[in-house]
Amino acid sequence: MKPIDLTTLLQKNKSGWVAVTEDYTRVVAHAKKFVDIQKKVKNKKNVVVVQAFDNYYNYVS
């Protein structure tokens, strides 16, 4: 599987949790706490939740 570069997609999110579409093309939700992101995406299908960082240098998904 080819590595996915999330730096451009997630550059506005420096902390918390982010939900993105399963094709990694769009952010659908952001929250500071994991429990809050779960509530936001509860009824959404085909999303991937990742932790947001200020630096994605070594982040591989």
Backbone as CSV, one residue per row, in Angstrom:
resi,resn,N_x,N_y,N_z,CA_x,CA_y,CA_z,C_x,C_y,C_z
1,MET,0.835,-1.180,0.000,0.000,0.000,0.000,0.880,1.244,0.000
2,LYS,0.521,2.194,-0.796,1.259,3.445,-0.906,0.992,4.327,0.328
3,PRO,2.019,4.933,0.917,1.807,5.830,2.055,0.909,7.005,1.680
4,ILE,0.138,7.462,2.644,-0.783,8.577,2.434,-0.233,9.811,3.128
5,ASP,-0.048,10.886,2.382,0.461,12.147,2.936,-0.725,12.990,3.407
6,LEU,-0.876,13.109,4.722,-1.987,13.850,5.314,-1.624,15.290,5.671
7,THR,-0.404,15.700,5.442,0.045,17.015,5.899,-0.768,18.153,5.304
8,THR,-1.042,18.120,4.023,-1.799,19.200,3.392,-3.250,19.203,3.870
9,LEU,-3.847,18.036,3.938,-5.242,17.915,4.338,-5.457,18.371,5.779
10,LEU,-4.505,18.079,6.659,-4.686,18.347,8.082,-3.913,19.555,8.596
11,GLN,-3.354,20.365,7.729,-2.492,21.458,8.172,-3.190,22.495,9.056
12,LYS,-4.496,22.634,8.951,-5.230,23.601,9.781,-5.519,23.068,11.180
13,ASN,-5.368,21.782,11.380,-5.698,21.138,12.653,-4.424,20.800,13.402
14,LYS,-4.172,21.507,14.483,-2.915,21.349,15.217,-3.046,20.463,16.446
15,SER,-4.281,20.190,16.874,-4.479,19.332,18.037,-5.887,18.757,17.999
16,GLY,-6.119,17.781,18.851,-7.434,17.166,18.925,-7.558,15.986,17.978
17,TRP,-8.769,15.810,17.438,-9.088,14.680,16.568,-9.766,15.173,15.307
18,VAL,-9.501,14.503,14.198,-10.046,14.896,12.906,-10.658,13.665,12.240
19,ALA,-11.839,13.852,11.653,-12.465,12.798,10.860,-12.354,13.193,9.396
20,VAL,-11.842,12.279,8.583,-11.685,12.526,7.152,-12.416,11.436,6.374
21,THR,-12.730,11.728,5.124,-13.357,10.726,4.280,-12.390,9.567,4.077
22,GLU,-12.921,8.398,3.789,-12.051,7.224,3.674,-11.084,7.295,2.496
23,ASP,-11.344,8.183,1.546,-10.395,8.369,0.445,-9.396,9.492,0.752
24,TYR,-9.454,10.032,1.969,-8.513,11.049,2.464,-8.496,12.315,1.611
25,THR,-9.659,12.741,1.137,-9.718,13.942,0.306,-10.351,15.126,1.012
26,ARG,-11.045,14.882,2.155,-11.794,15.967,2.782,-11.948,15.728,4.275
27,VAL,-11.816,16.805,5.060,-12.075,16.753,6.496,-13.581,16.926,6.708
28,VAL,-14.184,16.036,7.486,-15.626,16.128,7.726,-15.965,16.596,9.135
29,ALA,-15.009,16.497,10.066,-15.263,16.960,11.437,-13.946,17.128,12.189
30,HIS,-13.985,17.978,13.222,-12.835,18.194,14.096,-13.353,18.400,15.510
31,ALA,-12.632,17.876,16.499,-13.005,18.059,17.903,-11.749,17.974,18.760
32,LYS,-11.808,18.605,19.914,-10.656,18.568,20.816,-10.546,17.227,21.537
33,LYS,-11.689,16.616,21.863,-11.687,15.354,22.594,-12.201,14.224,21.706
34,PHE,-11.669,13.020,21.943,-12.068,11.862,21.147,-13.561,11.578,21.300
35,VAL,-14.063,11.701,22.497,-15.489,11.433,22.739,-16.367,12.399,21.932
36,ASP,-15.910,13.624,21.735,-16.669,14.603,20.958,-16.641,14.294,19.463
37,ILE,-15.515,13.821,18.962,-15.454,13.464,17.540,-16.324,12.244,17.277
38,GLN,-16.392,11.332,18.243,-17.269,10.167,18.103,-18.723,10.601,17.950
39,LYS,-19.137,11.574,18.732,-20.513,12.069,18.649,-20.777,12.736,17.295
40,LYS,-19.790,13.458,16.793,-19.974,14.172,15.526,-20.069,13.231,14.329
41,VAL,-19.372,12.108,14.362,-19.359,11.209,13.213,-20.196,9.949,13.438
42,LYS,-20.953,9.935,14.494,-21.729,8.748,14.856,-22.590,8.225,13.710
43,ASN,-23.222,9.093,12.960,-24.116,8.680,11.885,-23.487,8.782,10.497
44,LYS,-22.219,9.109,10.435,-21.535,9.216,9.142,-20.899,7.873,8.793
45,LYS,-20.920,7.543,7.527,-20.306,6.302,7.065,-19.015,6.617,6.326
46,ASN,-18.121,5.652,6.339,-16.880,5.737,5.580,-16.002,6.920,5.976
47,VAL,-15.799,7.096,7.275,-14.876,8.127,7.753,-13.741,7.464,8.526
48,VAL,-12.616,8.145,8.555,-11.447,7.691,9.292,-11.119,8.771,10.309
49,VAL,-10.948,8.378,11.566,-10.622,9.332,12.625,-9.135,9.215,12.937
50,VAL,-8.451,10.363,12.907,-7.027,10.403,13.208,-6.758,11.513,14.217
51,GLN,-5.710,11.344,14.974,-5.326,12.368,15.932,-4.594,13.488,15.202
52,ALA,-4.904,14.724,15.559,-4.267,15.885,14.938,-3.013,16.266,15.728
53,PHE,-1.964,16.615,15.003,-0.691,17.030,15.601,-0.243,18.333,14.950
54,ASP,0.654,19.039,15.606,1.204,20.239,14.985,2.298,19.888,13.987
55,ASN,2.804,18.647,14.042,3.842,18.205,13.125,3.553,16.760,12.707
56,TYR,3.387,16.525,11.427,3.098,15.187,10.914,4.322,14.529,10.303
57,TYR,5.486,14.944,10.703,6.732,14.479,10.102,6.841,12.944,10.074
58,ASN,6.579,12.306,11.182,6.737,10.842,11.260,5.411,10.107,11.285
59,TYR,4.333,10.765,10.946,3.019,10.139,11.005,2.757,9.351,9.728
60,VAL,2.555,8.053,9.867,2.244,7.200,8.721,0.942,6.488,8.999
61,SER,0.009,6.561,8.048,-1.289,5.922,8.234,-1.470,4.825,7.210
